[in-house]
């Protein structure tokens, strides 16, 4: 059998966009927040002698929604004077240091104090003891009664609840030292903790001579205790958000301001460039011209980044005017696609523009992603949710859900299904599962956990 392969040359014309390194870096620059952008430019400056990175004084570009033309102005807030001393964080003691200091100040130098110090080394960041007394006895070779005495001394230190081995013991330690605790609170936590935590209170009343009203008072007291007594000593340093945009409201006129404070600026080392051009070396000339081209590209990319964030931010503010003008700050349904269509850019560009970028208002700082929320179908009619559209945002539904629960009869709290029925009557198409999800997102317990027993 004869086998033949015939190859025929063909030419096809295909059009595609090549993702160059510079294009990739331009995309990255748009996605960077201010801190990452400074780091990126500093890395570029290390390999480019023609670039100098600086952070200028506070200046801003303003874009008014009432005019299609952007205007530039200087934005200086007198109450934001730079005080470098305020940038130095306070030095906090760790939980171990705080406990150790108390041990040395209140206890004599004895073997028992050494055991207390040893146990304190096994406190986690929440203040709980992470070693059992059995393991402690095996490791230290101390008598069990000595370790129990050491644990008792440790649990008498501040903060109240430190040294607890579980949540029940933590709450008991705090209750024992609180003079305002209800009379039977300690007893309930000690003997009926599981029934109490699971709100099986009627079983408790059958076992102990106590009323449901008294159990409700104990529950209210326990809610004010902390399950994490060591949380105040986590040693975390506050992180300050750097807004990229600022909203200025003048007679219901919204101005979107691009905040330049903290934003890096690159400058060109002209003298060095001209000196290097005098060198009669082909490689040096090629190198220096490449570095100038890199500088020009970075400069254009920075301008484009700022313009894109300002355009996207302006479009968002225009869509969410009610959020900035109304006291309830409602967030209307909005998607990335809507902004992308309006600005004639890709959705991924909008996503990168809002990721890690913040908008400062007179009532707080919000990430631009905050203004994008899903829409739920809505039937027009009489409703407290909306009167003008056929959809509502998930944030609006959450607000309505919170208001319903706030106004409910605490002795007969609304179930998730009852909330669904109310919202359905109000014109909103929503499932019980969605209600449960939104309720959990708001940290609102289920109806069985919200029920109160009043006298």
Secondary structure, 3 states (H helix, E strand, C coil): CCCCCCCCCCCCCCCCCCCCHHHHHHHHHHHCCHHHHHHHHHHHHHCCCCEEEEECCCCEEEEECCCCCCEEECCCCHHHCCCHHHHCCCCCCCHHHHHHHHHHHHCCCCHHHHHHHHHHCCECCCCCECCCHHHHHHHHCCCHHHHHHHHHHHHCCCCCCCCCCCHHHHHHHHHHCCCCCCCCHHHHHHHCHHHHHCCCHHHHHHHCCCCHHHHHHHHHHHHCCCCCCCHHHCCCCCCCCCCCEEEEEECCEEEEEEECCCCEEEEECHHHHHHHHCCCCHHHHHHHHHHHHHHHHHHHHHHHHHHHHHHHHHHHHHHCHHHHHCCCCCCCCECHHHHHHHHCCCHHHHHHHHCCCEEEECCEEEEHHHHCECEEEECCCCCCCCCCCCEEEHHHHHHHHHHHHHHCCHHHCCCHHHHHHHHHHCCECCCHHHHHHHHHHCCCCCHHHHCCCCC
